[in-house]
Amino acid sequence: MKRSGHTLGGFLVPFAAGTVLLAGLGVGTPLSAQADEGKIEVTIKDDGYHVKGHTTPGAVTRILLRNEGTMTHGFSSRIMKDVPVRAEGDAKQVVAHGVKSFHVDAGKSATLVFTKPVKHDAATGISETEQYGFWCDLHPHMKGEFLIVETRGEVGGG
């Protein structure tokens, strides 16, 4: 039996250091709810971020922020620069030096909803892998990273 295409890991798992792998985000996807939404859960504790979840190409991205720490923490990333972000829940948006940050008080949660345009390689048409760091603007030792990649091809096809 001949298989065509290529396979890229079927499961996306977060790295222990607060990194999460996001499948490519689509261009021009509206912020309304869709069946193919991606969900990322970020639990904030006083010692750092704990991340799980993933999203798929073209999906609206929902980042659920849960502050289980004892103080207010922030969530900032250049991934949200020049992109409309809808905050639902208990987040307070702060903009400093052109960077958006969302502060969540201890014991509260919020969801950030947005779609980030994807850069495509002109020669292949495949989305470029991009890295986006995120950090707490109130506590500089708290950092993490998102990788945005696109997967193509059959998985387990025949």
N, C-alpha and C positions, 0 to 999 in steps of 0.2 A: 504494500500500500504506500503510495507516494503522498507526502505531505508538502503543501506549499506554504509560503509565507514564513515568518519567523515567530518565535515565542519569546515573550519577555515576562518575567516572573508574574504569576497569577495573583499573588497576594502582595499588598503594600503594607509595610509595617513601620511604625515610628522607631527612630533611633533613640536610645536611652538618654542622650544628651539634649533631648527636646527637639529633635529634628523629625519632620514628617515628610513623606513622599507624596506629592500631589500629582495626579495625572494632569495633562495639559488642560488649561482653562480656555474656553472658547471666546471668540470675538463677537461682540454685539449681542450677547445673550441677555434678554431682559431680566430685571430683578424680580419678576413674578415667580411664584412657586412652580416648579416643574417636577415631573416624575424622575428625571435623571439628576437631581441635585446631589452634590457632594457635601459631606458633612465632616468637619474636623472638630474634635473636642480638645480644648486646651484647659487643663486644670492648673490653676495658678496657686502655688504654695509659696511660703516665704523663702524657700531655698531654690525656687526656680519653676520652670514650666514642665508639665507632663502632657504629652501630646499623643493622640491616637485618631485614626480615621483616614479617609482619602476622598478624592473627588475624581471625576472622569472628564475627558475632553468635552468642551462645550457646555459643561454643567455650571449652574449657578453655585457659587461657593458660599457655604454657611460655616462660619467659625464660631463655635459655642465657647464662650469664656466663662469659666467657673472659678471664682476666687475663694479658695479654701484657706487662705492665709489669715493672718491676724491684723493686716493693714491694707490700705488701698494699694493696688498695683495697676500698672499700665500695660497696654499692648500697642506697639508701634511697629510699622514695617513700610519699607518703600514700595511693597507690592500694592499698597492702597493709594499711592501717589497718583494724582490725576485720574482717579477712578471713583465714581460715586459709590459711597458706602452707606448702607442703611443699617443703623444700629437699633436693635430691638431689645428691650429690657432695661437693665440698670447700668448702662454705660454712659459716661459723660465724655463727649468728644472735646479734645483739646488740640489746638494747632499751634505749634511752636517752630519757628524757622522753616515753615513750609511743610512740616511733617505732621501727619495726623496721628493722634494717639487716643486711645480709648481707656479711660480710667474706670475700674470696677472696684467698689468698696468691698471690704471683708464680708464674706457670707452672701454676697450677691452674685448674679450672673447676667450675661448679656449675649446676644448673637449678632455678629457682623455679617452682612449679606452683600456680596459684590460679584462682579465678573471681570476678570483681568484679561485684556487682549493678549493673544499669543503671537510671538514673533515666529515667522516661518522662514526656513532656509530657502532662498530664491532658487537654488539649483535642484533641490529635492522635494520641496513643498512640505517637508516634515517640520514640525515644531521644534524650535531650539530648546534645549534644556537650560533652565534658568535657576539661579539660586537667589532666594530672598531671605535675608535675615530678619528676625524680629527681636524686640527687646522691650524691657520695662523702662520707660523714660524717667521713672522715679527711683529706680534701683539699678545702676549700671552693671552690676554683676549678673543680672538675669538676662540671658540671651538664648536664642534658638535659631533654627533655620528651616526654610521650606525649599524643597527641590521641586520644580515643575517640569515634568517630562510627559511625552506623549507615547503611548504604546500603539503599535499597529501589527496586523497580521492575525493569523488564526491561533487560537489557544485550544489544543486538543482536537483539531479538525482532522478530517480524513480524506 
